[in-house]
């Protein structure tokens, strides 16, 4: 029987700065891909646009024109031996 070992990195937080609304929409489009793929294709861009607009309504752009997004990343690496 083979044994597997699992290594886990602790979550790290980072602030991601995206250029204006277009950058934020692009970040949502790629980062949220597993979720947005569940939407009908004809509704995806409208959903992303609405989400970006609502986010920017609550969290305004920085002085540099960036949309600041705090995120947490959890990395898990499995090694099969």
Secondary structure as UniProt FT lines:
FT   STRAND          4..8
FT   STRAND          12..19
FT   HELIX           20..31
FT   HELIX           33..36
FT   TURN            37..38
FT   HELIX           41..58
FT   TURN            63..64
FT   STRAND          66..73
FT   STRAND          76..80
//
